[in-house]
């Protein structure tokens, strides 16, 4: 859409930055959005919020000098409206057409591409281990990562390629050296930043169990086996094998206080089991996931925090703003965690969402079998993550 050359509006259009829009949504302000992308793009991926009203009117409805009255009737005229598109070009044009007709409008800078570049670090206040633990949050896709800092060292878990520089800059601002970059598994929804950080001198770590999927660069990294430990100051990161979502799915227990579960367990759901072997292997993977959850995750003390690699719109953040929850709370809230194996398998196979967009190309890139430039990598991972077994929350069911 934004590859078209749109004429410059004859009226001045104010713009809103992605961070500014996110701040308004987080503050609980009423926000009205006019999404000018195609309906299919809008239905797959849009900006949501408790007090966000969003309407979809594709940009081409505004190309004619005389805009249909039925189209204009869909745009609220009693409040400020923020117009958005994919990259920012069409939205400025549409906002201009509306402002000329008396609407109170602005437009979102860089559109959904700009929204996808928001990346926030939030301290996990309930973490009681050595050092400080932060959760990285990417609201556009629900991707989560973790930065543990102690002494003069730091480690990042599940880094994103798009934010390679950010991890190095954050570590420098904290006055520490980024020592380790650790992946929980071969991701299917985003391009890993592991190899990029390794090129910057950070020690890259992948689960040894993931190598059999065809990782081409394993000899350049450290391979983590179940029980291996990595030291960051006085904080210990312990490797915990938790296959199910993938055969190589691995969690990391950070100083005995928080288990970074990757895509094994989320605060609102459990993993989907079909992204490695497809529908044919999903049942066996679901059984493996059940065993991992029961024996390796839920066996931890009730107060141990769980932090996944993703959150969905159905997830509720904790009081500190992070998507974390104690094991005991998740067991109380999520019936799936107290089911027997047969019930569990039936549940998570019953209503899985669509697979992540471009997941085959993303997996191939993360295995090292496909070369992908930075811009292509960024565009491949735009959209929802869809790594959970259900689009709705399983917590509180």
C-alpha positions in Angstrom: 0.0 0.0 0.0 2.6 2.6 1.0 4.7 1.8 -2.0 2.3 4.0 -4.0 3.1 7.7 -4.5 0.3 9.6 -2.7 -0.1 13.3 -3.3 0.9 15.6 -0.5 -2.2 16.9 1.3 -3.1 20.5 0.8 -3.7 20.9 4.5 -1.1 20.4 7.3 -1.5 17.0 9.0 -0.2 16.5 12.5 1.6 13.2 13.2 1.7 11.0 16.2 4.7 8.9 17.1 4.3 5.2 17.8 5.7 5.7 21.3 3.2 8.6 21.8 0.3 6.5 20.8 1.4 3.6 23.0 1.7 6.0 25.9 -1.9 7.2 25.5 -3.2 3.6 25.3 -1.2 2.6 28.4 -2.5 5.7 30.2 -6.1 4.5 29.6 -7.0 7.3 27.3 -9.8 6.9 24.8 -8.2 6.4 21.4 -10.0 6.2 18.1 -8.1 4.7 15.1 -8.9 4.6 11.5 -6.9 1.7 9.9 -6.6 2.3 6.2 -5.0 -1.0 5.4 -6.7 -3.7 3.4 -9.3 -5.7 5.4 -7.3 -8.9 5.3 -4.3 -7.2 6.9 -6.5 -5.5 9.5 -8.2 -8.7 10.5 -4.8 -10.5 10.9 -3.1 -7.8 12.9 -4.2 -4.5 14.4 -3.7 -2.2 17.4 -5.9 -3.1 20.3 -6.4 -1.7 23.8 -9.1 -1.6 26.5 -10.2 1.9 25.5 -9.2 1.7 21.8 -12.0 2.0 19.2 -10.7 0.8 15.8 -12.5 1.0 12.4 -11.2 -0.3 9.1 -11.8 1.7 5.9 -9.2 0.8 3.2 -7.3 3.8 1.7 -8.7 3.3 -1.8 -12.1 4.5 -0.7 -10.5 8.0 -0.3 -8.8 8.2 -3.7 -11.7 9.8 -5.6 -12.2 13.5 -5.3 -15.8 12.8 -4.3 -15.8 10.4 -1.4 -18.9 8.3 -0.9 -21.1 9.5 2.0 -21.4 5.9 3.2 -17.6 5.8 3.6 -17.5 9.1 5.5 -20.2 7.9 7.8 -17.9 5.1 9.0 -15.4 7.7 10.3 -16.3 9.2 13.8 -16.8 13.0 13.5 -17.2 13.8 17.1 -13.7 13.1 18.4 -10.0 13.0 17.3 -9.2 10.2 15.0 -5.7 8.8 14.3 -5.3 7.4 10.8 -2.8 4.6 10.3 -1.6 2.3 7.5 1.4 0.1 6.8 4.2 2.6 6.5 2.7 6.1 6.9 2.2 7.3 3.4 -1.4 6.3 2.8 -2.5 7.4 6.3 -1.2 11.0 5.7 -3.1 11.2 2.5 -6.3 9.8 4.0 -6.0 12.1 7.0 -5.6 15.1 4.6 -8.8 14.1 2.7 -10.7 13.9 6.0 -9.3 17.1 7.4 -10.4 19.0 4.3 -13.9 17.8 5.1 -13.8 19.0 8.7 -12.7 15.9 10.6 -10.3 16.2 13.6 -7.5 13.9 12.4 -3.8 13.1 12.7 -1.8 10.2 11.4 0.6 7.6 12.9 4.2 8.1 11.8 5.6 5.1 10.0 2.3 3.2 10.4 2.4 -0.4 11.6 6.1 -0.6 10.7 6.7 2.1 13.3 4.5 0.3 15.8 6.6 -2.8 15.3 9.7 -1.0 16.4 8.4 -0.3 19.9 10.5 -2.3 22.4 10.3 -1.7 26.1 12.3 -3.0 29.0 10.3 -3.4 32.2 11.9 -4.5 35.5 10.4 -7.7 37.0 9.9 -6.4 40.6 9.0 -9.8 42.1 12.3 -11.3 41.0 14.2 -12.0 44.2 17.4 -13.5 42.8 20.9 -12.0 42.4 21.1 -8.8 40.4 18.2 -7.3 38.4 15.9 -8.9 35.8 14.1 -7.1 33.0 11.5 -8.3 30.6 11.6 -6.9 27.1 8.2 -6.4 25.5 7.3 -5.9 21.9 3.6 -5.0 21.9 3.2 -5.3 18.1 3.9 -9.1 18.1 3.7 -10.0 21.8 7.4 -11.1 21.8 9.1 -11.2 25.2 12.8 -11.5 26.1 14.8 -11.2 29.3 17.9 -9.4 30.4 19.5 -10.5 33.6 22.2 -8.2 35.0 24.5 -8.7 38.0 28.0 -7.4 38.8 29.5 -6.3 35.5 27.8 -8.8 33.3 24.5 -9.4 31.6 22.7 -12.1 29.6 19.8 -11.8 27.2 17.4 -14.6 26.6 15.4 -14.8 23.3 16.9 -11.7 21.6 15.3 -10.4 18.4 17.5 -9.6 15.4 15.6 -6.3 14.8 16.9 -5.0 18.2 20.5 -6.3 18.2 21.8 -2.8 18.8 19.3 -2.2 21.6 20.7 -5.0 23.8 24.3 -3.7 23.4 23.2 -0.2 24.1 21.1 -1.1 27.2 24.0 -3.1 28.6 26.4 -0.2 28.0 24.0 2.2 29.8 23.9 -0.2 32.7 27.7 -0.3 32.8 27.9 -4.0 32.2 29.2 -6.3 29.4 26.7 -8.4 27.5 28.2 -11.8 28.1 25.6 -14.3 26.8 22.8 -14.3 24.2 20.6 -17.4 24.8 17.8 -18.8 22.7 15.2 -21.2 24.1 14.5 -22.9 20.8 14.3 -22.4 17.0 11.6 -19.7 16.8 8.9 -19.7 14.2 7.5 -16.2 14.6 10.5 -13.9 14.7 14.1 -13.8 13.5 16.6 -14.5 16.3 19.3 -12.0 17.1 21.6 -14.7 18.4 24.1 -14.8 15.5 24.1 -11.0 15.1 25.1 -10.6 18.8 27.7 -13.4 18.4 29.2 -11.3 15.6 29.6 -8.5 18.1 31.6 -10.7 20.5 28.7 -12.0 22.7 28.7 -15.7 23.5 25.7 -17.3 21.7 24.0 -20.2 23.3 21.4 -22.6 21.7 20.0 -25.8 23.1 22.0 -28.8 21.9 18.6 -30.6 21.4 17.7 -28.0 18.7 20.7 -28.8 16.6 19.2 -31.9 15.0 16.6 -29.7 13.3 19.4 -28.7 10.9 21.1 -25.7 12.5 23.9 -24.9 10.1 26.0 -22.7 12.5 26.1 -24.8 15.6 29.9 -25.0 15.6 30.0 -21.2 16.1 28.0 -21.2 19.3 27.9 -22.8 22.7 25.5 -25.8 23.0 23.4 -26.0 26.2 22.5 -29.4 27.6 20.0 -30.1 30.3 21.5 -29.1 33.7 24.2 -26.8 32.2 24.7 -23.5 34.1 25.8 -20.1 33.0 27.0 -17.5 35.5 26.2 -13.8 35.4 27.8 -12.2 38.4 26.3 -14.1 41.3 23.2 -15.1 39.3 23.0 -18.6 37.9 21.1 -19.5 34.7 20.3 -23.2 34.7 19.3 -25.1 31.5 16.0 -27.0 31.8 15.0 -29.3 28.9 11.2 -28.8 28.2 10.4 -30.3 24.8 6.9 -30.2 23.4 6.4 -27.0 21.5 9.5 -28.1 19.6 11.8 -31.1 20.1 14.6 -28.7 21.2 12.4 -26.4 23.4 14.5 -25.5 26.5 13.7 -23.3 29.5 16.2 -21.4 31.6 15.8 -21.0 35.4 17.2 -17.7 36.4 18.8 -17.9 39.9 16.0 -20.2 41.0 13.5 -17.4 40.8 12.1 -17.2 37.3 11.8 -19.8 34.6 12.0 -18.4 31.1 9.9 -20.9 29.4 10.2 -19.8 25.8 7.1 -21.1 24.1 6.4 -23.9 26.5 4.1 -22.1 29.0 2.6 -18.6 28.9 0.8 -16.7 31.6 -2.5 -17.2 29.6 -2.0 -20.4 27.7 0.3 -23.3 26.8 2.3 -24.0 23.7 1.0 -25.2 20.4 2.6 -28.4 19.3 2.4 -28.4 15.5 5.0 -26.0 14.2 7.9 -28.5 13.8 6.2 -31.7 12.6 2.9 -30.3 11.4 -0.5 -31.8 12.1 0.9 -35.3 11.8 3.3 -34.9 14.7 1.2 -32.6 16.8 -0.4 -35.3 19.0 3.0 -36.8 20.0 4.4 -33.4 20.6 1.4 -32.5 22.8 2.1 -35.6 24.9 5.7 -34.6 25.2 4.7 -31.1 26.2 2.4 -32.5 28.9 5.3 -34.5 30.4 7.6 -31.5 30.3 5.0 -29.2 32.1 4.2 -31.8 34.7 7.7 -33.0 35.5 10.0 -30.0 34.8 7.9 -26.9 35.2 5.0 -27.5 37.6 7.3 -29.4 39.9 9.0 -26.1 40.8 8.1 -24.3 44.0 4.7 -22.5 43.8 6.4 -19.1 44.1 8.7 -19.6 41.1 7.8 -17.0 38.5 7.0 -18.1 34.9 7.9 -15.9 32.0 7.2 -17.0 28.5 8.6 -15.7 25.2 5.2 -14.3 24.1 2.0 -12.8 25.3 -1.3 -12.4 23.5 -4.1 -9.8 23.7 -5.8 -12.2 26.1 -2.9 -12.0 28.7 -3.2 -9.8 31.8 0.0 -8.2 33.0 1.1 -8.4 36.6 1.1 -5.3 38.9 4.6 -4.5 37.8 3.6 -4.4 34.1 5.3 -7.7 33.2 3.8 -10.8 31.8 4.9 -13.1 34.6 3.0 -15.2 37.2 3.9 -17.7 39.9 3.6 -21.4 39.2 1.0 -21.8 41.9 -1.2 -19.0 40.5 -1.1 -20.6 37.0 -2.0 -24.0 38.4 -5.0 -22.4 40.2 -6.2 -20.4 37.1 -5.5 -22.7 34.2 -7.5 -26.0 34.1 -5.2 -27.3 31.4 -2.4 -27.6 33.9 -4.4 -30.0 36.2 -5.9 -32.2 33.4 -4.8 -35.7 32.8 -2.8 -36.4 29.6 -5.7 -37.4 27.4 -7.8 -34.3 28.4 -4.8 -32.0 27.9 -3.9 -33.3 24.5 -7.5 -33.1 23.3 -7.8 -29.5 24.5 -4.7 -28.1 22.9 -5.3 -29.9 19.6 -9.0 -28.7 19.5 -8.7 -25.0 18.5 -5.3 -24.0 17.5 -5.0 -20.6 15.8 -3.6 -20.0 12.3 0.1 -20.7 12.1 2.4 -17.6 12.3 2.8 -15.6 9.1 5.8 -16.7 7.0 6.7 -19.2 9.7 8.5 -21.6 7.3 10.8 -18.8 6.0 11.4 -17.6 9.5 12.4 -21.1 10.7 14.6 -21.6 7.7 16.3 -18.3 8.5 16.8 -19.2 12.1 18.3 -22.5 11.1 20.7 -20.7 8.9 19.4 -22.4 5.7 18.0 -19.1 4.3 19.8 -15.8 3.9 17.7 -12.9 4.9 18.6 -9.2 4.8 17.7 -7.0 7.7 14.7 -5.3 6.0 13.3 -8.6 4.7 13.8 -10.1 8.2 11.9 -7.3 9.8 9.0 -7.6 7.3 8.8 -11.4 7.6 8.0 -11.2 11.3 5.4 -8.5 11.1 2.1 -9.6 12.6 0.8 -11.7 15.5 3.0 -14.5 17.0 0.3 -17.3 17.2 2.6 -19.6 19.2 0.0 -20.4 21.9 -2.4 -23.3 21.6 -5.4 -21.0 21.7 -6.2 -17.4 20.7 -8.3 -17.1 23.9 -6.9 -17.2 27.4 -6.9 -20.6 29.1 -6.4 -18.9 32.5 -9.5 -18.6 34.6 -11.4 -21.1 32.5 
